[in-house]
Amino acid sequence: MTPSIRQSAEDDILHHLGRYAAQRLPKIARRFHDAIMTAVDALALIPETGPPHPVMNPTLTGLRRCPVKGFDEYWIYYLAQSDTLEILRVLHTRRDIEQNLPRTE
């Protein structure tokens, strides 16, 4: 399965990396980025790893989530389609998940 990271997820990752950088924690920022890329690669191999995440939006039917190992307060939200793993968001668990997922596409 080929991973595809949406711009919204890329923006999330950059935002989180920026927060670590602002706190002068470059090693943790690198570790966070590596953990996300490792998780995406693992999900591309076994997309059923993450449990389903129920949503009201029918365009997101099949949405799953997976914690970022070592950064368990961050979750990857994704759709596994025939040959593509689509990463939608990378959000902190304190965020309103439903509010931050795509509305349509």
MOKALIN-V964085 format. One line per field, one symbol per residue. burial: 1 if it has 16 or more other ideal C-beta (glycine too) atoms within 10 Angstrom, else 0. A space follows every 50 residues. Layout:
burial=???
//
This chain:
burial=00011101100110011001000000011001001100110011001001 00101000010011110100100111111100001111111000001000 11000
//
